[in-house]
Amino acid sequence: MRHLSKGRKLSRRKDHRKAILANLAVSLIKNGRIQTTDAKAKEVRPFVEKMVTFARRGDLHARRIVLARIKDASAVKKLFDEIGPQYINRFGGYTRIVKLGFRQGDNSPVSLIEFVKEDETKKVTGKQKSPKVKAKTKPSKTPEMKTDTLDAVEAEKSEITEDETIETLEEKASNVEEAGAEEVAEVSSPEETEEKEVTTEQVKKISPVKTTADSEEKSENDEVSADEKENSV
């Protein structure tokens, strides 16, 4: 079982491999991007990002550690003065690798490693939802109107309502009159009037008042006839 087999050997010894990673890190810090093989880019990426983490600290002890590993004072100064402060609010992911294809000659895969720019860090870290913009509502015209105009509008509304009520009452009265006239016309037909007259005559004949008057006239006539008989005798 192979223990401590992390990383790539790059077909080199340990001291040579460390020197290659340090030189690649220095050129990346100075130039901002480098083009190398895919394997070397993947190996130098964690090495450089650890140096940037030390640069974010910014203290003397971190500077000495980075200077012991890179061994280039100008690169260390640029790393601590320019590159480190750019990534204060970013926790890892300072570089990226872009694959470019294959190299002519040995057909080895080639990649581009570069530092992530500050604008791109904002895009990555600030994946917050965009604030919702409220739709602008049109201001109502009523606050801008003067009190006089409001009073006039209310007066017109009251007048209109009064006129409407009067018209509705007149229409109702006319409808009621028309309905009454129709009912009277229906009731006062000629056949019904004749029937009513007949019934009244029959009632007059049968009425007790007239029968009493007739009996009184008969009694008077009987008395007159009796008197005449006495006088003749």
GICOR-V166836 format. One record per pair of residues at least 6 apart in sequence whose ideal C-beta (glycine too) atoms are under 8 Angstrom apart, sorted by the first residue. I is the first residue (numbers start at 1). GAP is how many residues later the second one is. Records with the same first field share a line. If there is no record, write none. Layout:
I=GAP + GAP
This chain:
7=36
8=31 + 34 + 35
9=8
10=7 + 10 + 29 + 30 + 33
12=8
20=20
21=22 + 23 + 26
22=47 + 48 + 49 + 50
24=10 + 12 + 16 + 20
25=19 + 22 + 23 + 26 + 45 + 50
26=44 + 46 + 49
27=7
28=6 + 16 + 20 + 67 + 85 + 86 + 87
29=19 + 22 + 41 + 46 + 49 + 50 + 54
30=44 + 45 + 48
32=82 + 83
33=79 + 80 + 81 + 82
34=78 + 79 + 80
35=65 + 75 + 76 + 77
36=8 + 74 + 75 + 77
37=66 + 71 + 72 + 73 + 74
38=59 + 61 + 70 + 71 + 72 + 73
41=56 + 70 + 71 + 72
42=55 + 69
44=69
45=50 + 52 + 68
48=46 + 47
49=43 + 44 + 45 + 46
51=15 + 18 + 19 + 28
52=27 + 31 + 32 + 35 + 42
53=39
54=8 + 9 + 11 + 12
55=7 + 11 + 24 + 25 + 28 + 29
56=28 + 31 + 32
58=22 + 26 + 27
63=13 + 17
66=10 + 13 + 14
67=6 + 9
70=6
83=32
86=32 + 35
87=7 + 34
89=32 + 36
90=31 + 34 + 35
93=23 + 31
94=21 + 22
95=18 + 19 + 20 + 21
96=17 + 18 + 20
97=14 + 15 + 16
98=13 + 14 + 15 + 16
99=10 + 11 + 12 + 13
100=10 + 11 + 12
101=8 + 9
102=6 + 7 + 8
103=6 + 7
116=8
142=8
204=6
